[in-house]
Amino acid sequence: MVEGIGIVAVIVTSSAYIWQIAIQLKSADFKNINLAIQCLVLIASCLWVIYGISTENQALMIMGSLFTSITLPVLVFKIQSDLKLMKHKKKHQPIQSRYDSLRKERL
């Protein structure tokens, strides 16, 4: 009975998280995802797997494994997105700084 409650809790929690991540993956927009929070979720889910294995709790093992398998790719996509954004910012100066540099050349 208690194990069943744990499995239902895993399904409900995972559904909410998967729904949010699916929207992010579909839009390929990861700028609103917090990198630090995703790292914490990944660490926590790995710890839940370890704890589930040590206590032989199937619900915790499933939840930890599911969250780890979801969070790891999101973390990779977030890092890739941030790196692309940093490269783009380096290539393109803000318009105001370009304007200032042109203005200085005229003077």
ZARO-110341 format. One record per residue (C-alpha): residue in three letters; y, z, x. Coordinates in steps of 0.02 Angstrom, whole numbers, plus 50000, padded with zeros to 5 digits. Example, Ala and Ser with C-alpha at 12.3 -4.5 7.8 and 13.67 -1.06 7.14 Angstrom:
BEGIN
ala497755039050615
ser499475035750684
END
This chain:
BEGIN
met500005000050000
val501245004950136
glu500764989650238
gly501114978850085
ile502864986150068
gly503164982350252
ile502614964350230
val503744962050078
ala505184969450179
val504814956950318
ile504834942450196
val506484947750115
thr507364951250281
ser506704935450362
ser507204924750213
ala509004930350224
tyr509074927450411
ile508174910750404
trp509344904450268
gln510874908450374
ile510144900550530
ala509574885050433
ile511374882050379
gln511964883550559
leu510614871750622
lys510984858950486
ser512844858650525
ala512544859850714
asp514054871250720
phe513694886550824
lys515464892350862
asn515374905750726
ile513804913550798
asn514134928550908
leu513194926951073
ala513114945751104
ile512404949150931
gln511074935650953
cys510574943351120
leu510424960351037
val509374953150895
leu508224944851022
ile508014961051121
ala507724971050962
ser506444958850894
cys505484959051059
leu505484978051053
trp504844977550873
val503394966650930
ile502974978951068
tyr503124993650949
gly502074984750817
ile500704981150943
ser500704999051007
thr500595006450831
glu499464992450768
asn500694989150626
gln500444971350566
ala502094970350471
leu503104975050625
met502154962650733
ile502474948650607
met504314953050587
gly504624954550773
ser503714938350811
leu504614928950673
phe506334935150724
thr505974931450907
ser505414913850867
ile506974910850763
thr508254919450874
leu507734911751039
pro508114893550991
val509734898750906
leu510234907651066
val509844892051167
phe510854881051047
lys512304893351052
ile512344893151243
gln512244874051246
ser513644873051118
asp514744884851217
leu514444875151378
lys514904858651293
leu516474866751222
met516974873251394
lys516724856051472
his517744848051334
lys519164860351358
lys519204856951545
lys519274838151517
his520644838851387
gln522194848951420
pro523074855951269
ile524414844251201
gln525804856651239
ser525364857551424
arg525304838451434
tyr526994837751349
asp527704850551471
ser527044840951622
leu527804824651558
arg529444833351524
lys529504840451700
glu529204823051773
arg530714816251679
leu531854829851744
END
